[in-house]
Amino acid sequence: MGDVLSTHLDDARRQHITEKTGKILTEFLRFYEDQYGVALFNSMRHEIEGTGTPQAQLLWRKVPLDERIIFSGNLFQYQEDNKKWRNRFSLVPHNYGLVLYENKVAYERHVPPRTIINSAGYKILTSVDQYLELVGNSLPGTTSKSGAAPILKCPTQFPLILWHPSARHYYFCMMTEAEQDKWQAVLQDCIRHCNNGIPENSKVEGPAFTDAIRMYRQSKELYGTWEMLCGNEVQILSNLVMEELGPELKAELSPRLKGKPQERQRQWIQISDAVYRMVYEQAKARFEAVLSKLQLARPAMEAVIRTDMDQIITSKEHLASKIRGFILPKAEVCVRNHVQPYIPSILEALMVPTSQGFTEVRDVFFKEVTDMNLNVINEGGIDKLGEYMEKLSQLAYHPLKMQSCYEKMEPLRLDGLQQRFDVSSTSVFKQRAQIHMREQMDNAVYTFETLLHQELGKGPTKEELCKSIQRILERVLKKYDYDSSSVRKRFFREALLQITIPFLLKKLAPTCKSELPRFQELIFEDFARFILVENTYEEVVLQTVMKDILQAVKEAAVQRKHNLYRDSVVLHNSDPNLHLLAEGTPIDWGEEYGGSGCGGGSSSGDSGSPSPRVPEAATISEKRRRTKQVVSVVQDEEAGLPFEAGPEPPSPTSLGSVTELRGLLAQNLRAESPPPAGPLLNGAPVQECPQPVVTPKASSPPASPLRQLLPGKAADLEPPKPSDQETGEQVSSPGGRPAIHTTTEDSAGVQTEF
């Protein structure tokens, strides 16, 4: 590989790449600095004025479920240095970075991992043919002839390949189709979460960045959705540079690559990854420097905004009125002729799969709680409650149980509309809806946890507990129905705007954009950092189509399509005391109600007795040993993976019908307790439940899902954190446990595998 890079990426070409990258970054960062002031003003104005959005009925976790291992198991990875497949022990921590160890023993002995993969921007391919087609299309003129040896051979029929348009690729394979399906669900969950890399609570930096990306691409006549808007800011910025730099390098280097087609393909993948790493490091340094400068200037900007808020608003409204008078006739004609007729079709295409997905979330939640209710009756009441609630609390993060919900979005198509509105891919809408599904599932689960925990304070009997669980379930489902309707309507409005606004801006650009500079004189110089002509122009365009979008969504709700609530149905303060319950300490079911299978300790046999805590003076190694005992949220309940022991004990057979479940639940209750005062409304097939999860207490929420390892003792207790780079590999070093750091081509003392 070294020969390939030294030949095609010599000092002169590296210097050219650095200069080209610097030029693109300089241009983008000007947009970012402009948008930062606008985003800061909008954020402060929003805090003062507020919005009329409906109050959510469900609670949400203020302390996320950290320190969990989402998945662990074995899989085969292709080693590009020796062209051999090696069995790796793999795990996915709560931050969704895929961590690969030499084997399970290496993990248990604290040996640094071989690979930490941040999957933002990647696609999962399930066949070698899919991969070869993408590789062939990425480098024209390298399509292999029939019968020629392909770039990759898989020893089984069940590969999983992580493909990225610029960064290196990863090759895995499994022994069975069932394993392939499970790992595909897990890796897709990793991609979904890593793609959503800009923190939701970033009210200034996040909007400023995404608006700057849009403005920059529109300045290059690139409108519409962008598929590579995924990852954190530095990853997105690297993708932006590679979007422009990649084709130029490809045209220059492609004729110079030597060898057979598959060898030239391999060389290009190596070159592209090396360039991506160079771009990433340069983008990271430049972006962090500008962000630091803006954050230092922020207090002074906030002071100006607070002092002159009314004048800034008045000035902006005056500017908007002038722009509106200029473009409104043209915009209304454009909306009437080119957008309005297609809004119902786009909305229907979005509503069907999205509503099916949210309905599936409701069904899965109902089934899991009903299963728990039945198990509480069958297996000893509160003694086992901690174990069951530990599993239920992580339902939203269970890739396999949530897969049936996520799959509902896969049929989403905008047939005939994608080309018209320049929508490159529907993946951005699919992933956004899937993230909403996970959030609503977790909100429902957390609300159920909170209400049940309150009920347990009354010391209920087994019969009373069963009734309480059913009553709380029905109460939470009503809240879920309301919140899911609000979330879906907001998602539909945002998606329609995301599809139609770029189209309108592109249509209006030839006649309107050149006239915008003359409106600059209407902005006072003191307010120029908070009011931009281009942003105000886009807001005016948005207003011309917004009324049609709102009307379309409102009509869908009035017609009771897909269980959407009407806008007039508002449940403000329907449960005013509920939100007070969420202000307390996060519930640790393993500590408070830890049975023999929960919390890493044994129960004393008394109902609700806590499991023993780790002494404060416990050593780091002892804490690490306890952390190591955490059972994956996902269990391989079928045959063992290659080179492992036999299969896990089978789960109880699921019941076949709602009627059968109701009958069995009623029989068990009659046999073990006095007759209930009223009928029980349980009813759902029993689902296979994973093994109990033993978890440490959740820590404070990270600033980013891809944060670096914490210094000191905390690092010894946490699973390795993925870098915010796309890839990074290390060769394990003997002795100790050095800090995990990402690998670049020039990292000292670290070898990179290709």
Order of alpha helices (4+ residues) and beta strands (2+ residues): alpha-alpha-beta-beta-beta-alpha-beta-beta-alpha-beta-beta-alpha-alpha-alpha-alpha-alpha-alpha-alpha-alpha-alpha-alpha-alpha-alpha-alpha-alpha-alpha
